Amino acid sequence: MLTATKGGKINISEEKDTKSVAEKFSKLIKQGDFILLSGNLGVGKTTFIKHLINSLQKANKQKISEVTSPTFNITNEYQIKKTLIKHYDLYRIKNKKELYNLGIQENLNDQITLVEWPKIIKKIKVKNSINLIFEYKKNYTERYLSIISKNKKFLNEFK
């Protein structure tokens, strides 16, 4: 796997930095992309997704919607022009049977899939997977993002 940036980490300590990276990311993703977001509670996964989806909506001249974590309903869906975005939060999923019932592997080429707390699905083999790893540094005052993908063109945008 290839990792974005020379040091492997993008500083997203300020929300404006998270927004900037999410906006850039929104210009690179496409239908069929399967994006896994890992990291501790409160590190910025849902905030990143909010800015990503809002950026796509803005670029397509659509109404900006409130993007919340689907922790309790497990999935939120957003239709942006002809592209369906499915946002999953697997924090409460306890076993693979529950995961199977979500249909998370269905129609992958026809949508963009965003998955928070993907640990339970690490065995899924997806052609266009992108791993976003969010982490804290310096007593939780700094946040960093690492992007891991096989797509060299994608990673070059974040060097």
Secondary structure, 3 states (H helix, E strand, C coil): CEECCCCCCEECCCHHHHHHHHHHHHCCCCCCCEEEEECCCCCCHHHHHHHHHHHHHHHCCCCCCCCCCCCCCCEEEEEECCEEEEEEECCCCCCHHHHHHHCCCCCHHHEEEEEECHHHHCCCCCCCEEEEEEEEECCCCEEEEEEEECCHHHHHCCC
